[in-house]
Amino acid sequence: MERLQKVLAQAGVASRRKCEEYIVDGRVTVNGAVVKELGTKVDPAKDRIEVDGNPISSEKKVYVLLNKPRGVVTTAHDPQGRKTVVKLLENEYAERIYPVGRLDLDTAGLLIMTNDGTLANGLMHPSKEIDKVYRAWVRGKVSAETVKKLSEGVELEDGMTAPAKVKILETARDETQLEITIHEGRNRQVRRMCEEVGHPVKTLMRTELAFLKLGRLRYGEHRQLSELEVRRLYAVAGIEGQD
């Protein structure tokens, strides 16, 4: 048994505080009866819970951080029959979880997966300008002038990119490892930026998103996000926090 406001928040109705307001205002029913008392215990698997006459989903909310391997498609279904991130985790969770945003086929790294549509939509909204950090091995030795150009913005076929943070991490033979931080979500943006300045990407990995980092997760490994991390993601997405 769980508190009603917690169940409502986990179902994606609204933040915990807002759900408490809904209860006090008499907008919530349990098995057909209006409930106005905060702290009322319910069983989401058995009780019929409605808000303004609309039933809520009883599915448990799941939040996963995955280190996506290269060669795996960031989608629920691939017409070409390639392995998808959904297939990768389908035997790990009873709930159907989906990727938040995309990493292209040949890009590895940090990917959030969840069945919380409210959070996913918030994180993907362009107005949030959430930082995404990539490490890229590119062809050739990158000059300070090129770093400056990438940092200030590059003209692509779909317009000028926003300013980015770019630094050289390592140079080996005729290759350079760059750390590139962007907040836009254009298709294959980092690859296209590097291509435009004459340094095609050899390998690419996303290492951070907002405050989240891959840590020691290896390719294909995953972990569940903590309650604190989920609350922080809600704040990053500009959604009233789940206290």
C-alpha positions, 0 to 999 in steps of 0.5 A: 500500500502506498500514499495516494499522492505518491501513486498519482505522481509516479503515474505522471499525473503531476508533481507530488505537491500538485497531486496533493492539491488535486486530492484536497480539491476533491478531484480524485476518486478511489473506487468511485469515492471522492478522497480528500484526505492526504496520506490515504493508502491505496493499492495501485494494482487493485484500486481504481484511481481516477483524476477528474474522471480519468483513470490513471496508469498503474504501471510503475515508473522506471528510470534507467541510465544505459551505456548504449553500445555502437551498432544498436538503434535508438528506437523501439522498432527497426524495420531493418531488423537491427537490434534496438535499445528497447530489445536490449533491455526487454528482459530486464524490466516488466515495464515497457521503457523507451529512449529519451532522445536519440543516439545514432547507430554508430554513437555509443554512450549515455542514454536515458530510458523510461516510461515516464512520458512527462519527464521524457517530453520535458527533457527533449524540449529544445527550450530547456537547452540541456547540456550534452557532453561528447568525446570524439576521436576525429581525423587530423590534428585539430588546431586552436583556430578550429576549436574556436570555430567549433565553439563559436558555431558552424554553418550547417545545411539546417542553419548555424549551430549554437555556441558550444564548449570544445577542448582538446583532450588528447592528440595521437598520430594523426588523430585528436580526441575532443570533448564537445558540449552542446545543448541542441538536439539536431540529427548527427550534430557533432558528426556534422560539425566536425565534418564541416571543419575538416575533421571527420569523426572516427568514434563518438560517445556521449559521456554526460547529460545534464548532471548525469555521467556514465561513470564505470558503466561498460557498453551495454550495461545499465543502472536504475536512477535514484529517486534524487536523480529523478527529482533533479531531472524533473528540475532540469526539465522545468517540471515542478519537482516530485518531493 
